[in-house]
Every structure is written in C-alpha cells, then in structure tokens.
C-alpha cells in the first residue's frame, strides 16, 4: 500500500527552532513601533505625584502614570456609555468602539502627543481592554513559544528554545491578577485564596497555568505554553530536524497497524506536538476519543470526540478527573483513545484498555529515557490504589505498550526524537526492550547540534504484525549506516 502520503507542507508555519535551531543570544523586544520619548504633559497638568511616580515599561515604549489615568477613564466611559462588554468584541469592532473614548480622554487630559506616541498609547490600551494587557504583544508574536510572568516586574519569553527576560512590566500584583481573571472568565474557572492554582487555555488553544499568593510569594505567576495557529505537520518536523523521513515512514506504519504508542520526554520537549503529528496518521474512518486536562490536541479527522477534565467547584465537588474520563470513554465505542498525558492512576485504566481491544491508543508521559518511562508507568499504576504484584503490573505494561518514542529538548534549544524503542516482552521479572532508532550526535557547530536519528540495525518484531495488516516498509529501512 502507498504509505506516507502527505499533503503539501503548510506555508507560513513558524519554525520552533528559528535559523535551523541556532541558539539565539538575546530576545529582542517584540515587534512594535520604534521607541519614543515619554509622553509630554503640559506644565498645568504636571504634579509632584506625577513627577515622582514610577514609570511603567513594556515592549511599546515608556509611559508615565498618566497612561493609567487615561486607560481607567476609557474603561469607565465604555462601561457607562456602551451596552456591551468590550472584551466580548472582536479586535476590529473593539478598536472602532474604543477610539472615540480614547480621543476624548486624551483631549481632556491635555496631552500633547506625536502620532507615534499616540499610536503606541492606543495599542497599549486596546491590549489592556480587549486582550491580555502587557503580554498581548508576546502572544501575537509567532516566534515566541512560551511566556512566563514571575510577578509584575519580571517577564520571560522563549524563542528558538532560549529563555530570556523581556522589557515588559505590569503595574502591580493586582494588574497581573486581573489578567489571570480575564483568561479564566470565559472558561468558568476561578482562582482565589481557597483555590490558588489553576490550569486553563486561551482561545487559540495555548495552555495556561496560574498561581497566586499566598502560594506565589513574589506575586501572581502566569506560565503560557503557546501552540501554532496551524498545527505542525510531519513535513514541518522533518524540515526542522526533529526526526528523519525514514523514522516517519516507520511510525506512520506503526499507527496504521494499530500499535500502542507512548511518547515520553521532559517538560517542554515537544511531546504534545509529536502526539498531534502521530494522531494525524490515524485513518479518517476511525472513531477517536481524546482525553486531556486542558484541550491542546488539534486532530484533523472528522470523527473525533474531545473530552476535558473539570476541576472541583467552590464547595469542592463536581471534579471529573482523567481517570473518570478514561473509564467513561470505554462505553463510547472508541476505535482509538488518545490521552494527552498520564500522570497518575489513569495509567492502569489506559493499560487495561490497550489490552482489551482498544489497540492503536496513544499517550504521553514525563520521563528521562525509554527505560525510565516503563518505571514511571509502574509507579502510576500503583497510584491507582490497586494492590497488584509488581510482576503483574509489568506484564500488563509489556503486553499493552508496543512502541516508546522519546523526545528531548537539546542544549541548542531544538526538540528532537532521540529514541524509538520497541517493547518486546518479558524475561523473568524484567521488561525487555530494543532500540529501533537512536539519535547520533556528530558535533556542535554555529550553536547547533549536528546529528540525526538513525536505525540501530535491529529489525523490530512488530514487522510481523504490520505484514498481517498488509503494511509494508522498505527492506533497507532498518539497516545501520544505510543513510545519514
């Protein structure tokens, strides 16, 4: 059969490792108009308080506290004179509504501004009212993959795998708290002293974690993991050097043959991105059920049911966990289960599903190596509270899991597949594995790791199963040294 039939690569998809994965020494301020002079206030409007007050800086320039006076006035005018919440408008509508109130506030304040200064101030106020305040320019920058707010005065961003501090600040802790509440409001979630931690997602699917005082000692903390507006494809990851076309051929055949696959790796290594790419190989006529804490997967098939966990309400009731959803999903006649991440007792239910006719299932797990992934699965099964003998747990794992794909964020900031390991079976008390592909590093040049994912020379045992499913692969695909 014709394997590895892929659509044309998508255009304008951001490369998560710009410049071919080269390290970037410093993160430049986000794309904004050129820096301008501080807003000039006529002498009659200057007060001692204005002169001595602390200025706020962000990617759009430096403005005195009069900015906050204007922003608050614009927001108040909108509340009093507009019958719709401005944050429910789209960007274009919102800008048209805000502009007359902004012009009025500027005139009443008597500020003398250049066109550039006026545009900068308007953009900041629009971001504050319609978007997510000072971090909105980072959210709009496709080259930024992660945003971290450590209190009001320290904001970091990741670009090209490198994390640096950016010239963006909030007004105070309450300002950060308001942005957190704006993120949570459409989702019906809350964060307060009784529940000071929360996971959520932005409208574009980006994952958000927020922690507030008293847990966050130095002020409210926000961590945002951004996702591409257009899902990355297998062609994109081959082009970025995440893996080779030969590996892509094998893993596509593995998905078509309904092998059970675990994607493992550390935090921020690209597990979810890879899981999304692997799920694209699932035939369109299969019924797929996805289960996640925060919905991140972007499956393109038509027959997909997306399930998401629910936190407890203010009385501590109504929580729906991943384990609850896994158990319920088995009553929904799934052909494939795709679990965003296994963290606890749901691993037992997932393994049982894999062993009872739900082949072709996938999930991710945090670990440092394929062997460590097996140990983590053992630990998570024990967290289910079932007093099972260790040998029985290992037999469940060995019979359920077929392939472990391990990804790693490397020291040059690139994210690559470093192992593709087959779970062969049991020998005594030990789970036996064999590496099918492994990453071979050849050197380091111009801030980039030189190397590639290569076959070890071992022919996987799952080829027999693929043959039964009439899925064929090139004979030389697993020959060590056959390609570089």
C-alpha positions in Angstrom: 0.0 0.0 0.0 1.1 3.6 -0.5 2.5 4.6 2.8 3.5 8.1 3.9 1.1 10.0 1.6 1.4 13.5 3.0 -0.2 16.8 2.0 1.9 19.6 0.7 3.8 21.4 3.5 1.8 24.3 5.0 3.1 27.7 4.3 3.9 30.4 6.9 4.1 27.8 9.7 6.6 29.2 12.3 9.7 27.1 12.9 10.1 26.4 16.6 13.8 26.4 16.1 14.5 29.5 14.0 17.7 29.7 12.0 17.8 26.0 11.8 17.9 25.5 15.5 20.8 28.0 16.1 21.0 29.4 19.6 19.8 33.0 19.9 21.8 35.0 22.3 19.1 37.5 23.3 15.4 38.0 22.7 14.8 41.3 21.0 11.7 43.3 22.1 8.6 42.1 20.4 7.6 43.8 17.1 6.4 47.2 18.0 6.8 50.8 16.7 10.2 52.4 17.4 10.8 53.6 20.9 9.5 57.0 21.6 10.0 59.8 24.0 7.9 59.9 27.2 4.5 61.5 26.8 4.8 65.2 27.3 2.3 66.7 29.7 1.7 70.4 29.7 3.0 72.2 32.8 -0.5 72.9 34.1 -1.1 69.2 34.3 2.1 68.2 36.0 2.0 67.4 39.7 4.6 66.4 42.1 3.0 63.0 42.3 3.3 62.5 38.6 7.0 63.5 38.6 7.9 61.1 41.4 5.7 58.2 40.4 7.3 55.1 39.0 7.1 54.7 35.2 5.9 51.5 33.5 7.8 50.0 30.6 6.7 47.5 28.0 7.6 46.4 24.5 5.8 49.5 23.1 7.8 52.1 25.0 7.9 54.0 28.3 4.9 55.9 29.6 4.3 57.9 32.8 1.5 57.1 35.2 -0.8 59.3 33.2 -1.2 56.3 30.9 -3.1 54.5 33.7 -5.3 57.5 34.3 -6.3 57.6 30.6 -6.7 53.8 30.4 -9.0 53.8 33.5 -11.0 56.7 32.0 -11.5 55.0 28.7 -12.6 51.8 30.5 -15.0 53.7 32.7 -16.5 55.6 29.7 -17.1 52.2 28.0 -18.8 50.8 31.0 -21.1 53.8 31.3 -21.9 54.5 27.7 -21.6 51.2 25.9 -24.2 48.4 26.4 -21.8 45.5 25.6 -18.7 44.3 27.4 -15.8 45.4 25.2 -13.9 42.2 25.8 -16.6 40.3 24.0 -16.0 42.2 20.8 -13.6 41.1 18.1 -10.4 43.1 17.6 -11.6 45.3 14.7 -15.0 46.1 16.3 -13.4 46.8 19.6 -10.9 49.2 18.2 -13.6 51.2 16.5 -15.6 51.4 19.7 -12.6 52.3 21.9 -11.1 55.0 19.6 -13.6 57.9 20.2 -13.4 57.3 24.0 -9.6 57.3 23.7 -9.6 60.5 21.8 -11.9 62.2 24.3 -9.7 61.1 27.2 -6.5 62.4 25.5 -8.2 65.7 24.9 -9.5 66.1 28.4 -6.0 65.2 29.8 -4.5 67.9 27.6 -1.7 65.6 26.5 0.4 66.7 23.5 1.5 63.5 21.6 3.2 62.8 18.4 1.5 60.4 16.0 3.8 57.6 17.0 3.3 58.2 20.7 -0.5 58.3 20.2 -0.5 55.0 18.3 1.7 53.3 20.9 -0.6 54.5 23.8 -3.7 53.4 21.8 -2.3 49.9 21.2 -1.5 49.5 24.9 -5.0 50.5 25.9 -6.6 48.2 23.3 -4.4 45.3 24.5 -5.5 46.1 28.1 -9.2 46.2 27.3 -9.6 43.6 24.5 -6.6 41.4 25.1 -4.3 40.3 27.9 -2.5 43.5 28.7 1.3 43.9 28.6 1.8 40.3 27.4 -0.5 40.6 24.4 2.4 41.6 22.0 4.2 38.3 23.0 1.0 36.3 22.4 0.8 37.9 18.9 4.4 37.1 18.1 4.5 33.7 16.4 8.2 33.2 17.2 7.6 33.2 20.9 6.7 29.7 22.1 6.4 30.2 25.9 5.7 33.2 28.2 6.4 33.3 31.9 5.3 36.1 34.3 7.0 35.9 37.7 5.2 38.7 39.5 4.6 42.2 38.0 8.2 43.2 37.2 9.7 40.0 35.7 8.5 38.6 32.4 10.4 36.0 30.4 9.8 34.6 26.9 11.2 31.6 25.0 12.1 31.9 21.4 14.2 29.4 19.4 14.5 27.3 22.6 16.2 30.1 24.5 14.6 31.7 27.5 15.4 35.4 28.2 13.9 38.3 30.1 11.9 40.8 28.1 11.3 44.5 28.7 7.7 44.2 29.8 6.1 45.0 33.2 2.7 45.1 34.9 1.5 47.9 37.1 1.3 45.8 40.2 0.1 42.4 41.6 -3.5 43.4 41.1 -2.8 44.1 37.4 -1.4 40.6 37.0 -4.4 39.2 38.9 -6.9 41.0 36.6 -5.2 39.4 33.5 -5.5 35.9 35.1 -9.2 36.5 35.8 -9.7 37.7 32.2 -8.2 34.4 31.0 -10.4 32.3 33.3 -13.7 34.2 32.9 -14.8 32.6 29.5 -13.9 29.1 30.9 -16.0 29.4 34.0 -12.9 28.7 36.2 -11.7 30.6 39.2 -8.6 31.3 41.2 -8.7 32.7 44.7 -7.2 32.0 48.2 -9.2 28.8 48.5 -8.1 27.6 45.1 -4.8 29.5 44.3 -3.7 27.3 41.4 -5.5 26.8 38.1 -4.9 25.3 34.6 -6.7 26.9 31.7 -6.3 27.6 28.0 -6.5 30.6 25.8 -9.0 30.8 22.8 -6.2 29.7 20.4 -5.6 26.6 22.5 -2.5 27.8 24.3 -2.0 26.2 27.7 -2.0 28.4 30.8 -1.0 27.8 34.4 -1.6 30.4 37.0 -0.6 30.5 40.7 -1.4 33.4 43.0 -0.4 34.4 46.6 -0.1 33.1 49.2 1.4 30.2 47.2 3.3 32.5 44.8 5.4 34.5 47.3 6.7 37.2 44.9 3.3 37.9 43.2 0.9 36.1 40.8 2.7 33.8 38.3 1.5 33.0 34.8 3.0 30.4 32.5 1.7 30.2 28.9 2.7 27.4 26.5 1.8 28.7 23.1 0.8 26.5 20.2 1.0 27.1 16.5 -2.1 28.6 14.9 -1.8 26.0 12.2 -0.9 22.5 13.6 2.6 21.4 12.7 2.8 18.6 10.2 5.2 15.7 9.8 6.8 17.6 6.9 7.5 20.5 9.3 9.2 18.3 11.9 11.3 16.6 9.2 12.3 20.1 7.9 13.1 21.3 11.5 15.3 18.2 12.0 13.2 16.7 14.8 13.4 13.3 13.0 14.1 11.8 9.7 11.8 10.7 6.9 12.8 7.1 7.5 11.5 7.3 11.1 8.4 9.0 9.9 7.7 6.1 7.5 8.1 3.6 10.3 5.9 5.5 12.9 3.2 6.0 10.3 3.1 2.3 9.6 3.0 1.7 13.4 -0.1 3.9 13.7 -1.8 2.4 10.8 -1.1 -1.1 12.2 -2.8 0.0 15.5 0.3 -0.3 17.7 0.0 1.3 21.1 2.5 4.2 21.4 3.8 6.2 24.4 5.5 9.5 23.7 7.9 10.3 26.5 10.2 13.2 27.4 10.9 16.0 29.8 8.9 19.2 30.3 8.8 21.3 27.1 10.4 18.7 25.0 7.6 18.6 22.4 5.6 15.6 23.5 2.2 17.0 22.7 3.3 18.4 19.4 4.6 14.9 18.4 1.5 13.2 19.7 -0.6 15.6 17.5 1.5 14.6 14.4 1.3 10.9 15.2 -2.5 11.2 15.5 -2.7 12.7 12.0 -1.8 9.2 10.7 -5.0 7.6 12.2 -7.4 6.7 9.4 -10.3 9.1 8.9 -12.9 6.4 9.4 -11.8 5.5 12.9 -13.7 6.9 15.9 -11.2 8.8 18.1 -11.7 10.0 21.6 -9.2 12.4 23.1 -8.9 12.9 26.8 -6.9 15.9 28.2 -6.6 18.2 31.3 -6.6 21.2 29.0 -7.6 20.6 25.4 -4.5 21.0 23.3 -4.6 18.4 20.6 -5.7 19.6 17.1 -6.8 16.5 15.3 -8.0 16.9 11.7 -10.1 13.9 11.4 -13.9 14.4 11.3 -15.0 11.7 13.8 -13.4 13.0 17.0 -14.9 13.3 20.4 -12.9 15.7 22.7 -13.1 15.3 26.4 -11.6 17.6 29.0 -11.3 17.3 32.8 -13.2 19.5 35.2 -11.9 20.9 38.5 -14.0 20.9 41.7 -16.4 23.7 42.3 -16.2 26.2 45.2 -17.7 23.5 47.5 -15.0 21.1 46.5 -17.5 18.9 44.5 -18.0 18.0 40.9 -14.5 17.2 39.9 -14.1 15.0 36.8 -10.6 13.5 36.5 -8.7 12.0 33.6 -9.3 8.6 35.2 -13.1 9.2 35.2 -13.0 10.1 31.6 -10.9 7.1 30.6 -13.3 4.8 32.3 -16.3 6.5 30.7 -14.7 6.6 27.3 -14.7 2.8 27.1 -18.5 3.0 27.0 -18.4 5.3 24.0 -17.2 2.7 21.5 -13.8 4.2 20.7 -11.6 2.8 17.9 -8.7 4.9 19.3 -8.0 6.5 22.6 -5.6 9.5 22.7 -4.8 10.6 26.2 -3.0 13.9 26.5 -0.9 12.8 29.4 -0.8 10.1 32.0 0.2 11.4 35.5 -1.4 9.0 37.9 -3.9 6.1 38.4 -5.4 6.6 35.0 -2.3 4.7 33.6 -3.9 1.4 34.9 -7.2 2.1 33.1 -5.3 3.1 29.9 -3.2 -0.2 30.0 -6.3 -2.2 30.6 -8.0 -0.5 27.6 -5.0 -1.2 25.4 -5.1 -4.9 26.5 -8.9 -5.3 25.9 -9.3 -4.5 22.2 -8.6 -0.8 22.1 -5.4 -1.1 20.0 -3.8 1.9 18.4 -4.1 4.1 21.5 -1.6 6.8 22.4 -0.5 8.9 25.3 2.4 10.9 26.7 4.4 10.6 29.9 7.1 12.6 31.6 10.4 10.7 31.8 14.1 10.9 31.1 14.5 7.8 28.9 12.5 4.9 27.4 13.5 2.6 30.3 12.5 5.3 32.8 9.1 5.5 31.0 8.4 1.9 32.0 9.3 2.6 35.6 7.1 5.7 35.6 4.2 3.6 34.2 4.7 1.1 37.1 4.6 3.9 39.6 1.5 5.5 38.1 -0.3 2.1 38.1 0.5 1.8 41.8 -1.0 5.2 42.3 -4.4 3.8 41.3 -4.6 2.2 44.7 -4.8 -1.4 43.4 -2.6 -3.8 45.4 -1.2 -5.6 42.3 2.0 -7.6 42.4 4.9 -5.8 40.6 5.2 -8.7 38.1 1.5 -8.4 37.2 1.9 -4.7 36.5 5.0 -5.3 34.3 3.1 -8.0 32.4 0.3 -5.5 31.8 2.8 -2.9 30.5 4.7 -5.4 28.4 1.6 -6.7 26.7 0.0 -3.3 26.2 2.8 -0.9 25.1 4.4 -1.6 21.7 6.5 1.5 21.0 8.0 4.2 23.1 9.1 7.4 21.3 11.4 9.5 23.4 11.9 13.2 22.7 14.3 15.7 24.2 14.9 19.4 24.2 18.6 19.6 23.4 21.1 22.2 24.6 20.9 24.2 21.4 17.1 24.7 22.0 16.0 22.2 19.3 13.5 19.4 20.1 14.3 16.0 18.6 13.3 12.4 18.8 16.3 10.7 20.4 15.0 7.1 20.8 12.3 4.9 19.2 12.2 1.8 21.3 10.2 -1.4 20.9 8.8 -3.2 24.0 9.5 -6.9 23.2 8.0 -8.7 26.2 9.1 -10.2 29.5 12.1 -12.2 30.6 11.6 -13.3 34.1 10.8 -10.2 36.1 12.2 -7.8 33.6 10.5 -6.0 30.6 12.7 -6.4 27.5 13.1 -3.6 25.1 15.2 -2.9 22.0 16.1 0.4 20.3 15.0 0.7 16.7 16.2 4.2 16.1 18.5 6.4 18.2 20.0 9.9 17.8 23.7 10.0 16.9 25.4 13.3 17.7 28.3 14.2 15.5 29.4 17.6 16.8 28.4 21.1 17.6 28.7 23.9 15.1 27.5 27.5 14.9 25.4 27.0 18.0 23.6 23.9 16.6 24.0 20.2 17.4 25.0 18.2 14.3 23.5 14.7 14.2 20.5 12.7 13.1 18.1 9.9 14.1 19.5 6.6 12.7 18.5 2.9 12.7 20.3 0.6 15.1 20.3 -2.3 12.7 17.7 -4.2 14.7 14.5 -5.3 12.8 11.5 -4.8 15.0 9.3 -7.7 15.9 6.2 -5.6 15.1 7.0 -6.0 11.4 5.2 -9.4 11.5 2.1 -7.6 12.8 2.4 -5.0 10.1 2.7 -7.7 7.5 -0.6 -9.2 8.7 -2.2 -5.8 8.3 -0.7 -5.6 4.7 1.5 -2.6 5.7 4.9 -2.9 4.0 8.1 -0.9 4.6 11.3 -0.7 2.5 13.7 -3.6 3.2 16.7 -1.3 4.0 14.9 1.0 6.4 16.4 -0.6 9.5 19.9 -1.2 8.1 22.5 0.5 10.3 24.6 3.0 8.4 22.4 2.8 5.3 21.6 6.5 5.4 22.7 9.6 7.3 
